Amino acid sequence: MGQEIELKLALPPKALPALRRHPLVAGAARRGRAETLDNTYFDTPDLRLAARRIGLRIRRKGRVELQTVKCAAESTAGLSARPEWEHPYAGSFDFTPVDDAKVRKLLTRRAPELVPVFTTRFRRETRLYAPDDTVRILMMIDHGEVIAGEQRAPISELELELVAGEPLDLLVLACRLAGDLPLMPSDLSKAERGYALHLGTRRAPARAEPSAVTADASSLDAFRSLAGSCLRQWQANAVGAAEDHAPEFIHQLRVALRRLRTLLSLFAPVLPPEFVEDWRARLGDNARTFAEARDLDVLHDEILAPAATDEADHSGSEADSVIALAARVGAERERARRDALNSLDPAAQGRLMIGLTAALHALPPDSPHAHETLTDFAHRQLDRLRKKVRRRHAAAADGSRAHLHALRIALKRLRYALEFFAPLLPAKRTRKYLAAIVRTQNALGFVHDVDVARVRLAHFAGDDAQLRAAAAFVCGWHGPAYARAGRRALRDVARQLGDEAPWAGERR
């Protein structure tokens, strides 16, 4: 069995000439002539191999045919490592070289059912990048298409495959290339793209993955694992937002960036201070690029729309004014959405993703808390965040807008930390505790949204007396729910703080 370590980077087809001219590519030694690769992917009619995340293809290069079996790989910012078995194809499948017994058994059992599902056809140019005696990286430029029945999708990729060296060497090269070229890490293999085309599935907004940390991991390894999960959510939504203008992609992209920033603060005791400071600032700047569009979505859909719908049931100038205000905010929302999509520069997002992935791989192994178990570290950090919630709750007793907002942020950070460390905590108690935090966070979120609406609606109304009256009506319409939500949130937090934390009594 071979182990394929590669970094896949997508780029617009129009950028391929610039890629070929780049000094690092043009200066790398050619490996033979460019080849046309025809690949047919096989599966059972009910896609049993895909369900097990196994890929089976026959590749034809000229007169030579090769059978390849690949298993699933976790890919982060395009960097993946996967088991692979490849050998000559002689007209019928032969799975004896597959040395994973479970994979071989499944393939052998399903062999009579295997049928072609989709194909890929692309031109591949290969060069060898060898800056010194220790590093050898294949640079493969692929240009072609995926074909499933009548459906087609373009292929325009640069694959960097490690021959000798470390995974960090791939990322260093990618950083240098991304500084000049519009490269976006791609976590989807050609096979995954083919299956999606075959099934007619569309990319959906990616939500946070469940944490996969284990108690025997070091704090640094846990941080890398969790950061990789956030990176995958960020990357998937950045690509999705560029392809599909649904606002939820931007929202989930911002969630991924917030989780990453919380993660940096959470693990700050085991990370270099300059790393934490640098990446918190860079990720924060990136998130703010998309803030306006999300804020106006909330203002329009969750604050204005319910009041406008209720008022529309009544006739008169007041109803017309509310509808006019909603139309003005709606127009601003569309402008903000366009601005957000224009700001979603795949090249800029790609540079940040590749840079962060490289920085994660380059982190020093030593830690001032190396003697501490991950579980002890988690408990200590959760205790710290819970104490902050307690302080913010005491301050929020005055009902001030600023203090309620600070309490909301403290709860959100505690929630993210609980989700990160969930595998280390009692499952049932943690789920219950998390659900209570989410309810309270949502209530405080509504309070914050109404507070922001007062300011934003006054701005949009300007000097227009009728629109100012409409803005006052909308905020007043939410008034009773606003008061109840604030009181209920303070009461619920007091109850949560009075209860025993899920991790209490778990220390050894």
Secondary structure, DSSP 8 states (H G I E B T S, - for coil): -EEEEEEEEE--GGGHHHHHHSHHHHTSEE-SS-EEEEEEEEE-TT-HHHHTTEEEEEEEETTEEEEEEEE----BTTEEEEEEEEEE--SS---TT---HHHHHHHHHHGGG-EEEEEEEEEEEEEEE-SSSS-EEEEEEEEEEEEETTEEEEEEEEEEEEEES-HHHHHHHHHHHHTTS--EE----HHHHHHHHHHT--------------TTS-HHHHHHHHHHHHHHHHHHHHHHHHH---HHHHHHHHHHHHHHHHHHHHTGGGS-HHHHHHHHHHHHHHHHTTHHHHHHHHIIIIIIHHHHHHHHTS-SHHHHHHHHHHHHHHHHHHHHHHHHHHH--HHHHHHHHHHHHHHHHTS-S--TTTTS-HHHHHHHHHHHHHHHHHHHHHHGGG--HHHHHHHHHHHHHHHHHHHHHGGGS-HHHHHHHHHHHHHHHHHHHHHHHHHHHHHHHHHHHTT-HHHHHHHHHHHHHTHHHHHHHHHHHHHHHHHHHHS--TTTT---
